Amino acid sequence: MTLVEPKSNQLTQLPLSIQEIAAEQQAARQKPGLSTTLDNDSIAIRIILLCSAGAWNIWAGISTPFCYLSHPLVGSAAVKMIASGELWNIFPELIVLFAALGLATVFGIALGDHGALLGG
């Protein structure tokens, strides 16, 4: 067995000071698509999603559980199915479900980009 020695120039590429680290972090923040701050749109989307989930849970508590299930009920049922082993009985159906969801995701992303795969 041979050991690989690190090249000497690999050690000199490490940042040597806090100023260099800060400069690299600032350069990384300025790259497009790597935003670390929340803008107003993303905050609004998060608030809307949170309010929607809360409204769903409130409505699920008022209406019949046949139509609307609350998130805690679904979570507790999932835990019970996993603990009892009932989930393994429907495992073949779950494989088909996840395969269909995967295909739908792939084709949805490809066709959602204005038909990029179709030359659009």
Buried (B, 14 or more C-beta within 10 A) or exposed (E): EEEEEEEEEEEEEEEEEEEEEEEEEEEEEEEEEEEEEEEEEEEEEEEEEEEEEEEBBEEBEEEEEEEBBBEEBEEEEEEEBEEEEEEEEEEEEEEEEEEEEEEEEEEEEEEEEEEEEEEE
